[in-house]
Amino acid sequence: MRDNHEGLPELIDACERDGAFFAVVAVTLAGETRQFEIGLQEDAYRAVKRVLGSRPFDQLPGVPYRYFFVPSTARTERGTAEVDFRIEQGAAGRQFSFEIPLSLAQNLLWFFQLKDFGSTSHLRCVAPNYT
């Protein structure tokens, strides 16, 4: 089990806009972090909202939660994926399992496997200098 989020893609947000669904994923490579907006199917959108809505630690005012994809996935009999997310709030952090659509797991794994930002030119970068 990981004890930090270094090198893991971070789920930032999910939204619905004009009947389409999107998520924002942050990736850090060589000290540079970029946020990308990706299109989702509705079931993947609901899964991202479920992950982002989980609050396993105390409700400390002013201490935000962060959600990082851990590249340990298993395909379920239902055709979905069982994946882990490292959820952090301040100094507290643990991995939690979620069932998500296989397509979403594959997209998050792709972000994890990035070596440079060259192959992301087709994606909408929404915050090139995320901190």
C-alpha positions in Angstrom: 0.0 0.0 0.0 1.3 3.5 -0.9 2.0 6.0 1.8 2.1 9.0 -0.5 0.6 10.3 -3.8 3.8 10.9 -5.7 3.4 10.1 -9.4 -0.3 9.3 -9.1 -3.0 11.1 -11.3 -5.3 13.2 -9.2 -9.1 13.4 -9.8 -9.9 17.1 -9.4 -13.6 17.5 -10.5 -16.5 16.2 -12.6 -19.2 18.2 -14.3 -22.0 18.1 -16.7 -22.2 20.7 -19.4 -24.7 20.9 -22.2 -25.7 17.2 -21.8 -22.1 16.0 -21.9 -20.0 14.7 -19.0 -16.4 15.7 -18.1 -13.7 15.1 -15.5 -10.6 17.0 -14.7 -7.4 15.0 -14.0 -4.1 16.5 -12.9 -0.8 14.8 -13.8 2.7 15.8 -12.6 5.7 14.9 -14.8 9.2 16.2 -14.2 8.0 18.7 -11.7 5.3 20.2 -14.0 1.6 19.6 -13.3 -1.1 20.0 -15.8 -4.9 19.5 -15.5 -6.8 17.9 -18.4 -10.5 17.8 -19.1 -11.6 14.5 -20.4 -15.0 13.5 -21.8 -16.9 10.7 -19.9 -19.9 8.5 -20.4 -22.6 9.0 -17.9 -21.8 5.9 -15.9 -18.1 7.1 -15.6 -19.3 10.5 -14.6 -21.4 9.0 -11.8 -18.4 6.9 -10.7 -16.2 10.0 -10.5 -18.8 11.9 -8.5 -19.1 8.9 -6.1 -15.3 8.9 -5.6 -15.1 12.7 -5.1 -18.1 12.6 -2.8 -16.5 10.1 -0.4 -15.3 11.7 2.8 -13.8 9.0 5.0 -12.0 11.3 7.4 -13.1 14.0 9.8 -14.9 17.0 8.4 -12.2 19.5 9.2 -13.2 23.0 8.0 -10.8 24.4 5.4 -8.9 21.1 4.9 -9.8 19.8 1.4 -9.9 16.2 0.3 -7.7 15.0 -2.5 -8.2 11.8 -4.6 -5.4 10.0 -6.4 -5.8 7.0 -8.8 -3.6 4.0 -7.7 -2.8 1.8 -10.6 -4.0 -1.5 -9.1 -7.0 -2.6 -11.0 -9.0 -5.8 -11.3 -11.7 -6.6 -13.7 -15.0 -7.7 -12.2 -17.5 -10.3 -13.5 -19.8 -7.4 -14.3 -17.4 -5.9 -16.8 -16.4 -3.1 -14.5 -13.1 -2.5 -12.7 -12.3 -2.6 -9.0 -9.7 0.2 -8.4 -8.1 1.9 -5.5 -7.9 5.6 -4.9 -5.6 7.2 -2.3 -7.8 9.7 -0.5 -6.0 12.4 1.5 -7.2 15.1 3.9 -4.3 17.1 5.4 -1.9 14.5 6.9 -4.4 11.7 6.8 -4.3 9.4 3.8 -5.5 5.8 3.0 -6.4 3.7 0.0 -10.1 2.9 -0.6 -11.5 0.6 -3.3 -14.2 1.7 -5.7 -16.0 -0.1 -8.6 -15.8 2.1 -11.7 -16.5 1.5 -15.5 -13.6 -0.2 -17.2 -13.3 2.7 -19.7 -12.6 5.1 -16.8 -10.0 2.8 -15.3 -8.3 2.5 -18.6 -8.2 6.3 -19.0 -6.8 6.8 -15.5 -4.2 4.1 -16.1 -3.2 5.9 -19.4 -2.6 9.1 -17.4 -0.5 7.1 -14.9 1.7 5.6 -17.7 2.5 9.0 -19.3 6.2 9.7 -19.6 5.9 13.2 -21.0 3.1 15.6 -22.1 3.8 15.1 -25.8 1.0 12.6 -26.2 -1.6 14.8 -24.5 -1.8 17.4 -27.3 -5.3 16.2 -28.2 -6.6 16.9 -24.7 -8.0 20.2 -23.3 -5.5 21.5 -20.8 -7.5 23.5 -18.3 -4.8 24.6 -15.9 -1.2 24.3 -17.1 0.3 25.4 -13.8 -1.7 23.6 -11.2 -0.2 23.6 -7.7 
